[in-house]
Amino acid sequence: MAKVCIVIVNYNGENYQNDCIRTLYEMNYTDFEIIVIDSGSKDNSIKKLRKQYPQVNTIMCNENVGVAAGNNIGIKYSIKSGAEYTLLLNNDTEVDKNMLSELIKASSESVVTVPKIYFFNPKNILWFAGGTLRWKNASAEHIGNGEVDKGQYDSSCEITYSPTCCMLINNKIFETVGLMDEKMFMYFDDTDFCARLNLAGVKIKYVPKSIVWHKVSSSAGGSNSKITVYYNNRNQLYYMKKYKKMISRSTTIKVIVKGILKSLLGRFRNRPNDKYIAVGYVDYIKGNMGRKDF
């Protein structure tokens, strides 16, 4: 068996983290080590983790360093430990017993593997069954999102995008594409990483026999929270500039105009958090990347 270091970034995950850990220890693949990077949590998540699973290693950060930096701490630990693979995993997930064994089967030094991901509730609704990097829209999209799983996405295939909420990566790949971009803090860091994988010729393979359930955006307060809205929109501008050779000027203009209009109309559409689109834009222009204290 190849050794895998499972990297989990925790921020106030008291209500769900131990459920994630429990399912990892129920897997049929056993050659793994779990490392939890605590990003300045204020709750009892680490206390509860150490009580129930004292064998799990923890690295404590004095402040909230973000998902990208937290993952990088874990990746560096994984490489130093001599593990062959790093599995990036959100702590608001639960995994099937075959999740890791199926990903390992399909992986290699030039192939990153990712599972089929369902919403946690209801458990038969797809959240991710493959993904596509959209250079023309400066975005990425999930295949199958919101659909009832009827077996329509049960064929393994190469894709161009996946979130990093569950991604198996051979550690040699980091030598080629680098680590996560910490300027993004959270959101779009996965899109950026997949863009670099694509440009470097590293394949991303969707493995539907590997299954995960995801309690989506638990740490950020939901898909329409001010945190999610802010980081997604600020980081999209950064992403467009970073890949300006791949993304047209007209696309950039369309994205910005659409974002400004959405921000201005938010209060009339009962979407008060849309104002954080503009806040994100202003911070990007000022060069304020990394963490935002609201």
C-alpha positions in Angstrom: 0.0 0.0 0.0 1.1 3.5 -0.7 1.1 5.8 2.3 -1.4 8.6 2.2 -1.4 11.7 4.4 -5.0 13.0 4.9 -4.9 16.7 5.3 -7.9 18.4 7.0 -8.1 22.1 7.7 -10.3 22.9 10.7 -12.0 26.1 11.6 -14.7 25.8 14.3 -15.7 22.3 13.1 -17.0 21.1 16.4 -20.4 20.0 15.1 -19.1 17.8 12.2 -15.4 17.1 12.3 -15.5 14.0 14.4 -18.1 12.4 12.1 -15.7 12.9 9.2 -12.8 11.3 11.1 -15.1 8.4 12.1 -15.8 7.5 8.5 -12.1 7.7 7.6 -11.3 5.0 10.2 -14.1 2.9 8.7 -12.4 2.8 5.3 -11.0 -0.4 3.9 -7.7 1.4 3.0 -5.6 1.5 6.1 -2.2 3.0 5.2 -2.9 6.6 6.0 -2.1 9.2 8.6 -4.5 12.0 9.4 -3.2 15.5 10.1 -5.6 18.2 11.2 -4.5 21.8 10.8 -6.5 24.0 13.2 -6.8 27.5 11.8 -7.4 29.4 15.0 -10.7 27.8 16.0 -12.6 29.3 18.9 -14.8 26.3 19.6 -14.2 22.9 21.3 -13.4 21.1 18.0 -9.8 20.2 18.8 -10.6 19.3 22.4 -13.3 16.9 21.2 -11.1 15.5 18.5 -8.2 14.7 20.9 -10.6 13.1 23.3 -12.2 10.8 20.8 -9.3 10.3 18.4 -6.0 10.9 20.2 -4.1 9.2 17.4 -4.9 12.1 15.0 -2.0 14.5 14.7 -2.8 18.2 15.0 -1.0 21.4 14.1 -2.2 24.5 15.8 -2.2 27.9 14.2 -2.6 31.0 16.4 -5.0 32.6 13.9 -7.3 31.8 11.0 -4.8 31.3 8.2 -7.4 30.2 5.6 -7.9 27.1 3.6 -5.1 27.6 1.1 -2.4 28.2 3.8 -3.8 25.5 6.0 -3.6 23.0 3.1 -0.1 24.1 2.4 1.0 23.4 6.0 -0.5 19.9 5.6 1.0 19.3 2.2 4.5 20.2 3.5 4.0 17.9 6.5 2.9 15.1 4.1 6.0 15.5 1.9 8.3 15.7 4.9 6.7 12.5 6.4 7.6 10.5 3.3 4.0 9.9 2.3 3.5 9.1 -1.4 0.2 10.9 -1.6 -1.7 13.8 0.0 -5.5 13.6 0.3 -7.0 17.1 0.7 -10.3 16.7 2.5 -12.9 19.0 4.0 -13.9 18.3 7.6 -17.6 18.8 6.7 -17.6 15.6 4.7 -18.3 11.9 5.4 -16.7 9.2 3.2 -17.7 5.8 1.9 -15.5 2.9 3.0 -14.1 2.5 -0.6 -13.4 6.2 -1.1 -9.6 6.1 -0.8 -9.0 2.7 -2.2 -10.8 3.6 -5.4 -8.9 6.9 -5.7 -5.6 5.1 -5.2 -6.4 2.6 -8.0 -6.8 5.4 -10.6 -4.0 7.7 -9.5 -0.4 8.1 -10.6 2.5 10.6 -10.7 0.7 12.4 -13.5 -3.0 11.9 -12.5 -4.9 13.5 -9.7 -8.1 11.7 -8.7 -11.4 12.9 -7.3 -14.6 11.2 -6.1 -18.3 11.5 -6.8 -19.7 13.9 -4.2 -23.3 14.0 -2.9 -25.0 16.6 -0.8 -25.2 15.3 2.7 -28.9 15.7 2.8 -30.7 14.3 0.8 -28.0 11.8 0.2 -28.9 10.9 -3.4 -28.6 14.4 -4.8 -25.3 15.1 -6.6 -23.1 18.0 -5.7 -20.2 17.0 -8.0 -19.9 14.4 -10.7 -17.0 15.9 -12.6 -16.2 19.5 -13.4 -15.2 21.9 -16.2 -12.8 24.8 -16.1 -14.4 27.6 -18.1 -11.6 29.9 -19.4 -14.1 32.0 -21.4 -16.2 32.7 -18.2 -13.2 32.9 -15.8 -15.0 30.3 -13.7 -15.6 26.6 -13.2 -18.7 24.5 -12.9 -19.8 21.2 -11.4 -21.3 18.5 -13.6 -24.5 17.0 -12.3 -25.0 19.5 -9.5 -28.5 19.2 -8.0 -29.5 16.2 -10.0 -30.8 12.9 -8.6 -28.2 10.2 -9.1 -29.7 7.7 -11.5 -26.3 6.3 -12.6 -25.9 8.9 -15.4 -22.4 9.8 -14.2 -21.1 6.4 -13.3 -18.3 6.3 -16.0 -14.8 7.3 -14.9 -13.4 10.1 -17.1 -10.9 12.9 -17.4 -12.1 16.3 -16.3 -10.6 19.8 -16.1 -11.8 21.0 -12.7 -12.6 19.7 -9.3 -13.0 21.3 -5.9 -10.2 20.4 -3.4 -12.7 19.3 -0.7 -11.6 15.8 -1.6 -8.6 15.4 -4.0 -5.9 12.8 -4.0 -2.5 14.1 -5.2 0.8 12.3 -5.7 3.3 14.4 -3.8 5.6 14.6 -6.9 2.9 16.7 -8.6 3.6 19.5 -6.2 7.1 19.7 -7.6 5.6 20.5 -11.0 2.7 22.8 -10.2 3.5 24.2 -6.7 1.3 24.6 -3.7 -1.9 26.4 -3.1 -2.0 30.2 -3.6 -2.3 31.6 -0.1 -3.4 35.1 -1.4 -6.8 33.6 -2.1 -7.3 32.6 1.6 -10.3 30.5 0.6 -12.5 30.1 -2.5 -11.0 30.0 -6.1 -7.8 28.4 -4.7 -9.1 25.1 -6.1 -9.9 26.7 -9.4 -6.4 28.2 -9.5 -4.8 24.9 -8.6 -6.8 23.0 -11.3 -5.8 25.7 -13.8 -2.1 25.0 -13.0 -2.7 21.2 -13.3 -4.3 21.7 -16.7 -1.5 24.0 -18.0 1.2 21.6 -16.7 -0.4 18.6 -18.5 -1.4 16.8 -15.2 -4.7 14.9 -15.7 -7.6 15.1 -13.3 -9.7 11.9 -13.2 -13.2 11.6 -11.9 -13.7 8.2 -10.1 -17.4 7.6 -9.5 -16.8 4.4 -7.4 -15.2 6.7 -4.8 -18.0 8.4 -2.9 -18.2 11.4 -0.5 -21.1 13.2 1.1 -20.6 17.0 1.7 -22.2 19.4 4.2 -21.7 22.2 1.8 -20.0 25.5 3.0 -20.4 24.6 6.6 -17.5 26.7 7.9 -18.4 29.7 5.7 -22.0 29.9 6.8 -23.6 28.8 3.5 -23.3 29.6 -0.2 -24.8 33.0 0.1 -23.0 34.2 3.2 -21.0 37.4 3.2 -17.8 35.3 3.6 -18.6 33.2 0.5 -19.7 36.1 -1.6 -16.7 38.3 -0.7 -14.0 35.7 -1.3 -15.5 34.3 -4.4 -15.8 37.7 -6.1 -12.5 39.2 -4.9 -10.5 36.1 -5.8 -12.2 35.9 -9.2 -10.6 39.2 -10.2 -7.2 38.0 -8.9 -7.7 34.8 -10.9 -8.5 36.7 -14.1 -5.4 38.8 -13.8 -3.2 35.8 -13.0 -4.4 34.0 -16.2 -4.9 37.1 -18.4 -3.2 35.2 -21.3 -6.0 32.7 -21.2 -8.9 35.0 -20.3 -10.0 37.7 -22.7 -10.4 41.4 -21.7 -14.0 41.3 -22.8 -14.7 38.4 -20.3 -13.1 40.4 -17.5 -15.2 43.5 -18.3 -18.4 41.4 -18.4 -17.7 39.8 -15.1 -16.9 43.1 -13.4 -20.0 44.9 -14.8 -22.3 41.9 -13.9 -20.8 41.9 -10.3 -21.3 45.6 -9.8 -24.9 45.5 -11.0 -25.6 42.5 -8.8 -24.1 44.3 -5.8 -26.1 47.4 -6.4 -29.4 45.6 -6.8 -28.9 43.2 -3.9 -30.9 45.2 -1.4 -33.8 45.4 -3.7 -33.7 41.7 -4.3 -33.6 40.8 -0.6 -30.0 39.7 -1.0 -28.2 42.0 1.4 -24.9 40.1 1.3 -24.5 40.9 -2.4 -23.0 44.2 -1.3 -19.9 42.2 -0.4 -19.2 41.8 -4.2 -18.3 45.4 -4.3 -16.4 45.2 -1.0 -14.3 42.4 -2.6 -13.7 44.4 -5.7 -12.5 47.4 -3.8 -10.2 45.3 -1.6 -8.7 43.6 -4.8 -8.0 47.0 -6.3 -6.3 48.1 -3.1 -4.2 45.0 -3.1 -5.9 43.6 0.1 -5.6 39.9 -0.4 -5.4 37.1 2.2 -7.8 37.2 5.2 -10.6 39.7 5.5 -11.8 40.6 9.0 -15.5 41.5 8.8 
